[in-house]
Amino acid sequence: MEEKKSTPVDVLFAKPLFQWWQGLEEDRASRAVLRRCATLDAVTLSDAYQLFYRYMLTCGWPEDASEWQRDKLAAIAGLLAHVKTDDTQRLPIKMSELTGDRPLVSELRFRDLLKVETTDDLFISLRRALPLMGYQASIEQLAHDVYWWNDDTRKKWAYSYRWPTKPSA
């Protein structure tokens, strides 16, 4: 389990990540390549991600980053390519927004998401959830939560999701 300390994604890299995400509006080819990546390995091996990775290195991303940190960065890049609108709401709150009488992301899907432990599975699950949310997410929060996906993050998500109330019998 990785130890939480000063996270590069939160403090040092929030602005470069956001600027890169904004640049995807003009760099449609990179966005398209990353959006087609169905797995974390596909993201990592894509030329679009490798360009992003080099950009992050110029912004101070550590060249000696561990494998889990590099995987987290790849997941973040792959997911941000799917986001069309930066939203101010935390992801679990956005997921629980009602459309009619149902949340955007069902309770069952959300429960399954909370069970995810690996970065690969988190990438796949969130990639599937983003269309349900209209491709809207907080860029900074998405990056933070993916980077620090652990028991604490899952608990925060569970408390933030607006679980529907059941009528009493």
ChimeraX attribute file (.defattr): number of C-alpha atoms within 10 A of each C-alpha:
attribute: neighborCount
match mode: 1-to-1
recipient: residues
	/A:1	5
	/A:2	9
	/A:3	6
	/A:4	8
	/A:5	6
	/A:6	9
	/A:7	12
	/A:8	15
	/A:9	23
	/A:10	16
	/A:11	11
	/A:12	14
	/A:13	18
	/A:14	16
	/A:15	14
	/A:16	16
	/A:17	22
	/A:18	15
	/A:19	11
	/A:20	17
	/A:21	22
	/A:22	16
	/A:23	13
	/A:24	16
	/A:25	13
	/A:26	10
	/A:27	13
	/A:28	12
	/A:29	12
	/A:30	19
	/A:31	22
	/A:32	14
	/A:33	17
	/A:34	25
	/A:35	18
	/A:36	13
	/A:37	18
	/A:38	15
	/A:39	16
	/A:40	23
	/A:41	13
	/A:42	16
	/A:43	24
	/A:44	21
	/A:45	12
	/A:46	16
	/A:47	14
	/A:48	19
	/A:49	22
	/A:50	14
	/A:51	12
	/A:52	19
	/A:53	19
	/A:54	13
	/A:55	15
	/A:56	18
	/A:57	12
	/A:58	12
	/A:59	14
	/A:60	13
	/A:61	18
	/A:62	13
	/A:63	12
	/A:64	8
	/A:65	10
	/A:66	10
	/A:67	9
	/A:68	13
	/A:69	16
	/A:70	18
	/A:71	20
	/A:72	26
	/A:73	23
	/A:74	26
	/A:75	28
	/A:76	24
	/A:77	25
	/A:78	28
	/A:79	27
	/A:80	31
	/A:81	23
	/A:82	23
	/A:83	23
	/A:84	18
	/A:85	14
	/A:86	18
	/A:87	16
	/A:88	13
	/A:89	13
	/A:90	18
	/A:91	22
	/A:92	19
	/A:93	17
	/A:94	22
	/A:95	24
	/A:96	21
	/A:97	18
	/A:98	14
	/A:99	9
	/A:100	7
	/A:101	8
	/A:102	12
	/A:103	21
	/A:104	21
	/A:105	23
	/A:106	18
	/A:107	17
	/A:108	9
	/A:109	12
	/A:110	21
	/A:111	13
	/A:112	11
	/A:113	18
	/A:114	19
	/A:115	12
	/A:116	17
	/A:117	13
	/A:118	12
	/A:119	20
	/A:120	17
	/A:121	16
	/A:122	20
	/A:123	23
	/A:124	19
	/A:125	17
	/A:126	18
	/A:127	23
	/A:128	16
	/A:129	19
	/A:130	21
	/A:131	15
	/A:132	15
	/A:133	18
	/A:134	14
	/A:135	18
	/A:136	21
	/A:137	25
	/A:138	18
	/A:139	23
	/A:140	21
	/A:141	19
	/A:142	19
	/A:143	24
	/A:144	20
	/A:145	21
	/A:146	20
	/A:147	23
	/A:148	20
	/A:149	19
	/A:150	17
	/A:151	13
	/A:152	11
	/A:153	16
	/A:154	20
	/A:155	11
	/A:156	12
	/A:157	19
	/A:158	16
	/A:159	12
	/A:160	16
	/A:161	20
	/A:162	17
	/A:163	15
	/A:164	13
	/A:165	6
	/A:166	6
	/A:167	5
	/A:168	4
	/A:169	3
